[in-house]
Amino acid sequence: MDTHQTSQRKKDHIDLAFLSQTLERDERFYYEPFLVPHPKQDSIPKTSFANKSLALPLWISSMTGGTELAGKINKNLAMACAEFGMGLGLGSCRIILKDKSYFNDFNVRPFMGDQPLFANLGIAQIEEMLEAGQVPAIKELVNSLQADGLIVHVNPLQEWLQPEGDHIRFAPIDTIKRLLDVLDCKIIVKEVGQGFGPRSFVELFKLPIEAIEFAAHGGTNFATLELYRQEEETKKQLDPLTHIGHAATEMLDFANKAIDELGPEALCKNIIISGGIQTYLDGYYLLKKAKTNAIYAQASAFLKHATGEYAELQAYCELQRKGLQTCYQYLQIKD
Ligand SMILES: Cc1cc2nc3c(=O)[nH]c(=O)nc-3n(C[C@H](O)[C@H](O)[C@H](O)COP(=O)(O)O)c2cc1C
């Protein structure tokens, strides 16, 4: 840095000091600046997930497909996964089962190298396909997308509040068990933004599934989203339902308790902590508290940066990595 730059920087400090008074402190961490140098490139340990390795412990939660913008968004997200070493869950691929012309919206393997990629279907669709003996079509979907497996989203509240919503006829846990018996591929299960309670966790951990994704309450809320599509009076009367559910912190406690309780009976070994995760500090805090292999995920936070040029998403991801490098180098959680 030359003397002109140094002088300008000193002037900035004087101008900005009054703007920079600390208002809030994040009390979740011990910060230890004396004990380590600045982070190196490899300060974030690799995480294994779905027999692959992630350079960042970060997953992009299932989102879109089947609209004009979706292809571009999915391509951007896939490129970010390749560059930053993350994993991607596709949005519901149901539309491709009906109309192959949408295939390219979802066909992102060519852009994302060997990073973990999962296809996605809803529980109502799985019920229907199991009943109709269409398991080969599910397998074909996963194979054609060169995906590592299938995410099953379980979204009863969304379907219930959606005028054109599907009716779920069986307990989702039983449908997932039936699917595991007949589909030979890795399966992840998730909610879509309401989360779920302790009893669901216990039953899910007993299954030989690849991972459980929280999709907790506190971020994008599909029950709310569906009500926005309806009459004012319907929205008003059904709105209380949108407030039920579980936040990611509460869900992690349920998950940790279930793991302790089940011991070797817990066959599922991975969790994806997601739903309302605002920053890498939240993600890091929850990862460090998890009692099993964990990564964290965001949906809408990535979406905000994925609709335009790739450079915008790339800049967002670079900042996430820088934030996480800081966490791994300097922060320990307090409890
Ligand atoms: C635009 C959009 C579309 C979504 N579509 C799906 C979907 O097709 N399948 C699914 O499992 N989840 C879907 N989700 C839910 C997300 O995967 C995630 O669980 C939820 O948004 C909570 O994460 P967030 O708070 O980080 O946004 C969608 C979310 C968004 C924002």
The ligand as an SDF file (V2000), in Angstrom:
LIG
                    3D

 31 33  0  0  0  0  0  0  0  0999 V2000
  -38.7040  -20.4100   -5.0290 C   0  0  0  0  0  0  0  0  0  0  0  0
  -38.6530  -21.6270   -4.1550 C   0  0  0  0  0  0  0  0  0  0  0  0
  -39.0630  -22.8420   -4.6640 C   0  0  0  0  0  0  0  0  0  0  0  0
  -39.0150  -24.0050   -3.8810 C   0  0  0  0  0  0  0  0  0  0  0  0
  -39.3760  -25.2030   -4.4200 N   0  0  0  0  0  0  0  0  0  0  0  0
  -39.1720  -26.3480   -3.7200 C   0  0  0  0  0  0  0  0  0  0  0  0
  -39.3470  -27.6190   -4.3390 C   0  0  0  0  0  0  0  0  0  0  0  0
  -39.7320  -27.7070   -5.5060 O   0  0  0  0  0  0  0  0  0  0  0  0
  -39.1000  -28.7280   -3.6040 N   0  0  0  0  0  0  0  0  0  0  0  0
  -38.6730  -28.6430   -2.3060 C   0  0  0  0  0  0  0  0  0  0  0  0
  -38.3890  -29.6740   -1.6920 O   0  0  0  0  0  0  0  0  0  0  0  0
  -38.5200  -27.4580   -1.6840 N   0  0  0  0  0  0  0  0  0  0  0  0
  -38.7380  -26.3100   -2.3590 C   0  0  0  0  0  0  0  0  0  0  0  0
  -38.5170  -25.0960   -1.7600 N   0  0  0  0  0  0  0  0  0  0  0  0
  -38.2190  -25.0430   -0.3090 C   0  0  0  0  0  0  0  0  0  0  0  0
  -36.7410  -24.9000   -0.0360 C   0  0  0  0  0  0  0  0  0  0  0  0
  -36.0240  -26.0300   -0.4740 O   0  0  0  0  0  0  0  0  0  0  0  0
  -36.4340  -24.6730    1.4610 C   0  0  0  0  0  0  0  0  0  0  0  0
  -36.7460  -25.8390    2.1710 O   0  0  0  0  0  0  0  0  0  0  0  0
  -37.1880  -23.5050    2.0480 C   0  0  0  0  0  0  0  0  0  0  0  0
  -37.1920  -22.4340    1.1240 O   0  0  0  0  0  0  0  0  0  0  0  0
  -36.5670  -23.0180    3.3560 C   0  0  0  0  0  0  0  0  0  0  0  0
  -35.2640  -22.5310    3.1480 O   0  0  0  0  0  0  0  0  0  0  0  0
  -34.9060  -20.9440    3.2050 P   0  0  0  0  0  0  0  0  0  0  0  0
  -35.5240  -20.4270    4.4610 O   0  0  0  0  0  0  0  0  0  0  0  0
  -33.4040  -20.9090    3.1990 O   0  0  0  0  0  0  0  0  0  0  0  0
  -35.5000  -20.3180    1.9890 O   0  0  0  0  0  0  0  0  0  0  0  0
  -38.5580  -23.9300   -2.5270 C   0  0  0  0  0  0  0  0  0  0  0  0
  -38.1390  -22.6820   -2.0320 C   0  0  0  0  0  0  0  0  0  0  0  0
  -38.1750  -21.5500   -2.8150 C   0  0  0  0  0  0  0  0  0  0  0  0
  -37.7130  -20.2420   -2.2270 C   0  0  0  0  0  0  0  0  0  0  0  0
  1  2  1  0
  2  3  1  0
  2 30  2  0
  3  4  2  0
  4  5  1  0
  4 28  1  0
  5  6  2  0
  6  7  1  0
  6 13  1  0
  7  8  2  0
  7  9  1  0
  9 10  1  0
 10 11  2  0
 10 12  1  0
 12 13  2  0
 13 14  1  0
 14 15  1  0
 14 28  1  0
 15 16  1  0
 16 17  1  0
 16 18  1  0
 18 19  1  0
 18 20  1  0
 20 21  1  0
 20 22  1  0
 22 23  1  0
 23 24  1  0
 24 25  2  0
 24 26  1  0
 24 27  1  0
 28 29  2  0
 29 30  1  0
 30 31  1  0
M  END
$$$$
